[in-house]
Amino acid sequence: MTWQGWLQIGLVLGLVAAAIKPLGLYMAQVFDGERTFLSPILGPVERGFYRLAGVKSQSEQTWLGYTTGVLLFSFFGALLLYAILRLQAVLPFNPRGFAGLTPDLAFNTAVSFVTNTNWQSYGGETTMSHFSQMLGLTVQNFVSAASGIAIAVAVSRAFARSGVDRIGNFWIDLTRATLYVLLPMAVVVALVFAALGLPQTLAGSVAATTLEGASQTIAMGPMASQEAIKQLGTNGGGFMNVNAAHPFENPNAFSNYLGIFSMLSISAAMVYAFGQIVGSRRQAWALLSAMAILLVLGIGAIYWAETAGNPIHLAAGMDPAPGNMEGKEVRFGQAMTALYAAVTTGLSNGGVNAMHSSLTPLGGLVPLFLIQLGEVLPGGVGSGLYGMVVFAVLTVFVAGLMVGRTPEFLGKKIEAREMKLAMLAVLILPLAILGFSAIAAVTPAGLAGPANAGPHGLTEILYAYTSAAGNNGSAFAGLSANSPWYNTTLGLAMLAGRFAYIVPVLAIAGSLARKQRVPASSGTFPSDGPLFVGLLIGIILILGGLQFFPALALGPILEHVLMLAGQTF
């Protein structure tokens, strides 16, 4: 590790920190229905959408109505995307004449993008037409991200309101998230990406002559526009198979910085918007502090592991100075690779600028562990916030048991109903990850996927289901996932990780909205101080991480021990 590397990391994180407050205040204004600087332009468009859809701008829904809206919108979005992918061969903007996707791959991809996972069992430049990329995948990049933001806003309102059974209107929140937040930022970022060298064209490919004189066909397409919302919406689905490691998706250091900034900005600002909506900015900074501490520790762990190098190489007498550069872009180096890997898995982005399978065992352990913590560092746009709120609810309950104080959070008493729903939510991830991984590790169809034997092969399986159930989408690489078994089971894991989670979360929101806010008393455990932050981190590590330790011990930890002993697989 070098001070120059940490300076690069600190620069990006500093820019994100500077954007949190202004962007968070703007988002709070948008979802409170206040006038913003974009209202004169977008206000008529917003009202026009409501008239076309028959939505009354003043009407609100109960938690059950809100949940029904989320589920129905996602269901029909998945059906439409599935149809586009299956009929790709006969649809326009297919300059390279790609065939339609197989049923299992179309199912996996449709579910992947509707759940904001963006797992890719395919190579985009060899599989997807421009029509599928633009009107299929990119549209879902917007609306799946907007759905997550809408749910987070509904949860925020539940704490801000008292004695009501309404938490907002999903259709209004969805429209405002798309129109006022994601779309304007995506336009700006896409233009900057195009200026930095990302292609934005309807041409299918370009012919090139290599230095050796051979001819080469290079895939092209509307990449800058998809890259922008891929990062801003914490989607991660790349136009190219190798994602942001490809020079067309990530041509230089500036595009790399912008990509990381775009990933973090909305998710982090959403937490500040939460504090603004509920009337407690101190609470927002407490949640952000817990997120930042765990994320920086993850960055440091990956950076240390990769600069320390491969133990087998060191034992063979190789120069230790370069560290482990396998699978990394020389353009970015170890510091920005470590930052990108931690951010993309602390979020639910899924984009990569290096191959995680080529990280050292301990370096690869960290991204896997960050996803298993629940994707709350700061998590996907919206989904990270409501995931962290679930952990906060559990934390104040545990704190109340430990010190004999009333379990309250932001003036709402946490009782048996909220605790049962919170535990139901946090159990979804381990059930989906460990359940599917266990089956895949002992069945012929599952064992046909890993490219490696031993603990590394197990890690490939574990990472795939972790990424799917965590709605992350990044791949460990090495796993041949485009098979009926993996396309189907990974799709089911994605559905569970998204929708089986948000139902209890919105039920918690409905329960809290009906409760009266009570003023803090001498018996209230303060949830905006350093003690709460420390306890919150402990709850995240215990509930979000330790349940996966046995599986991690058989995978990356065992691989590290064997590498120290000079063994490989």
Secondary structure, DSSP 4 states (H G I P E B T S, - for coil): --HHHHHHHHHHHHHHHHHHHHHHHHHHHHHTT---TTHHHHHHHHHHHHHHHT--TT--B-HHHHHHHHHHHHHHHHHHHHHHHHTGGGSS--TT-PPPPPHHHHHHHHHHHHTT----SS-HHHH--HHIIIIIIIHHHHHHHHHHHHHHHHHHHHHH--S-S--B-HHHHHHHIIIIIIHHHHHHHHHHHHHHT--B-S--EEEEE-TTS-EEEEE--BHHHHHHHHHHTT----SSTTGGGSTTTS-SHHHHHHHHHHHHHHHHHHHHHHHHHHT-HHHHHHHHHHHHHHHHHHHHHHHHHHHH--HHHHHTT--STT---TT--TTTHHHHHHHHHHHHHHTT----SS-GGGS-HHHHHHHHHHHHTTSTTTTSTTHHHHHHHHHHHHHHHHHHHHHT-B-EETTEE--HHHHHHHHHHHHHHHHHHHHHHHHHTTSHHHHTS-SS-HHHHHHHHHHHHHHHHTT-----SS----SHHHHHHHHHHHHHHHHHHHHHHHHHHHHHHHSPP----TTBPPSSSHHHHHHHHHHHHHHHTGGGHHHHIIIIIHHHHHHHTT---
